[in-house]
Each structure stands twice: as C-alpha cells, then as structure tokens.
Amino acid sequence: MTRWRPSEDIRPITEFRANASAVLDQLRSTQRPVILTQNGRSAAVLLGVSAYEELVEELALLRDIKTAEAQAARGQVRSHAVTAKRLRSKLVK
C-alpha cells in the first residue's frame, strides 16, 4: 500500500455517491485506501481487493503467531525430534 494522502484520499460520502466510478478508479490507480466522511467525521474506509486480501492474510498470520506464543508460554511445545518421529509414523501407515 502506498503512502496515504489526506488531501486526495478523504472524500465526503455525498461526493462518493455522485462520483463512485471516479473514486473507484482512483482507488485502483493509486492503491491507497479512500476514507469516506459523513457529517465531517470518518464513516468508512474503501480498500482495493488486493490490499484487503493482504490485510486479512497478515492478520491471520499475526493471530497464529500469538496463539503459538501463548502455547509456548504454557509449555505446550514438542521438540523437533518428537514431531518428526510422529509425522514419520503417520506417513508409514
């Protein structure tokens, strides 16, 4: 995602309604999120599909890391040798 530019990337929702196609073209061409405002306050963020997918993938990875760290802190770990032996026994079957 490229650097955000408030002067170009914040739009009132009424402008979005009137020019949705142009705003979506901007979104695609700049690869930057567009923030929609309503009554002068932020109301929504528009993201391109690829930017959204990247965020979802990154969030899933961070959640996996957090889960693994919590498991390790509770002592729920196995050595590489134990895991390899367990996997080999499953492959042989």
C-alpha positions as CSV (number, residue, x, y, z in Angstrom):
1,M,0.0,0.0,0.0
2,T,1.4,3.4,-0.9
3,R,1.6,6.4,1.4
4,W,-1.7,7.9,2.3
5,R,-2.5,11.4,1.2
6,P,-5.3,13.1,3.2
7,S,-5.8,15.8,0.6
8,E,-6.7,13.3,-2.0
9,D,-7.9,10.2,-0.1
10,I,-10.6,11.7,2.2
11,R,-13.9,12.2,0.5
12,P,-17.4,13.1,1.7
13,I,-19.9,10.3,1.2
14,T,-22.0,12.6,-0.9
15,E,-19.1,13.0,-3.3
16,F,-18.7,9.2,-3.4
17,R,-22.4,8.8,-4.2
18,A,-22.1,11.3,-7.1
19,N,-18.8,10.0,-8.4
20,A,-18.5,6.4,-7.3
21,S,-16.8,5.3,-10.5
22,A,-14.2,8.0,-10.3
23,V,-13.4,7.2,-6.7
24,L,-13.1,3.5,-7.5
25,D,-10.8,4.4,-10.4
26,Q,-8.6,6.5,-8.0
27,L,-8.6,3.5,-5.6
28,R,-7.4,1.2,-8.3
29,S,-4.8,3.5,-9.8
30,T,-3.2,4.8,-6.5
31,Q,-3.6,1.6,-4.5
32,R,-4.3,3.8,-1.5
33,P,-7.4,3.5,0.8
34,V,-10.1,6.1,0.5
35,I,-11.7,7.4,3.7
36,L,-15.4,8.4,3.4
37,T,-16.8,11.0,5.8
38,Q,-20.3,11.7,6.9
39,N,-21.2,14.9,8.6
40,G,-17.5,15.7,8.8
41,R,-16.5,12.5,10.6
42,S,-14.9,9.4,9.3
43,A,-17.6,6.8,8.4
44,A,-15.9,4.1,6.2
45,V,-12.7,3.1,4.5
46,L,-12.6,1.7,1.0
47,L,-9.8,-0.7,0.2
48,G,-8.8,-2.3,-3.1
49,V,-9.4,-6.1,-3.2
50,S,-5.7,-6.9,-3.1
51,A,-5.0,-4.5,-0.2
52,Y,-7.9,-6.1,1.7
53,E,-6.6,-9.6,1.0
54,E,-3.1,-8.7,2.2
55,L,-4.5,-7.3,5.4
56,V,-6.6,-10.4,6.1
57,E,-3.6,-12.7,5.4
58,E,-1.3,-10.6,7.6
59,L,-3.9,-10.6,10.4
60,A,-4.3,-14.4,10.2
61,L,-0.5,-14.8,10.4
62,L,-0.3,-12.5,13.4
63,R,-3.1,-14.4,15.2
64,D,-1.3,-17.7,14.5
65,I,1.9,-16.2,16.0
66,K,0.0,-15.0,19.1
67,T,-1.6,-18.5,19.5
68,A,1.8,-20.2,19.2
69,E,3.4,-17.8,21.7
70,A,0.7,-18.5,24.2
71,Q,1.0,-22.2,23.7
72,A,4.8,-22.0,24.2
73,A,4.3,-19.9,27.4
74,R,2.0,-22.6,28.7
75,G,4.6,-25.3,27.9
76,Q,2.6,-26.8,25.1
77,V,5.6,-27.5,22.9
78,R,7.3,-30.5,21.3
79,S,10.8,-30.9,20.2
80,H,11.6,-31.2,16.5
81,A,12.7,-34.8,17.0
82,V,9.4,-35.8,18.6
83,T,7.4,-34.0,15.9
84,A,9.4,-35.6,13.1
85,K,9.0,-39.1,14.6
86,R,5.3,-38.6,14.9
87,L,5.0,-37.4,11.3
88,R,7.1,-40.3,10.0
89,S,4.9,-42.8,11.8
90,K,1.8,-41.3,10.2
91,L,3.4,-41.4,6.7
92,V,4.3,-45.0,7.0
93,K,0.7,-46.1,7.8
